[in-house]
């Protein structure tokens, strides 16, 4: 056979296997054929009507009613206050500042200043009333329910009470 023909045959053979409608022959498929989530692809939505294990739904829409019904299950022990301070510093301090008076770092960079947490108004709010703000948000402040677990919200509220006390009020909310 002519050398040129052999080359042509060789080139043809390369393209013989190229049928894109069929999967290629796999000698070692390992874990190639599976329904895995590819990187950078969003996780699948949970099935409709399901709730994560241990999750409790928050049903209050009226802040005043929440304030009357919800009671703080924690006592302000040193551990609770430490936890509260940790959560406060991470999630509230950026706007409400380390002393609760408002002008935190985010506000200094242009975000609307929040009202002070050390006001007579919040001093007189029940723990449940503050819990409602953290859970549902208020006005331009968004909800922190997904970032702060319920038990951490209660610890956080004890810490806010400590800030209020440092500011002049008393820990149980009476000014
Ligand atoms: C991005 C800034 C920002 C962060 C972070 C933030 N807040 Fe606020 N907060 C605000 C603003 C602004 C308001 C006033 C909202 C309004 O009434 O329009 C507010 C209002 C409040 C009020 C009601 C005060 C009142 O006098 O009505 C409470 C209580 C409160 N925040 C607690 C918290 C707690 C606790 C955290 C942390 C879990 C937190 N906030 C995180 C900006 C923030």
Boltz pocket constraint, residues with backbone or C-beta under 6 A from the ligand:
constraints:
  - pocket:
      binder: B
      contacts: [[A, 87], [A, 88], [A, 91], [A, 92], [A, 93], [A, 94], [A, 95], [A, 96], [A, 106], [A, 111], [A, 112], [A, 113], [A, 114], [A, 115], [A, 116], [A, 117], [A, 119], [A, 121], [A, 122], [A, 130], [A, 133], [A, 134], [A, 138], [A, 139], [A, 140], [A, 141], [A, 144], [A, 148], [A, 156]]
      max_distance: 6.0
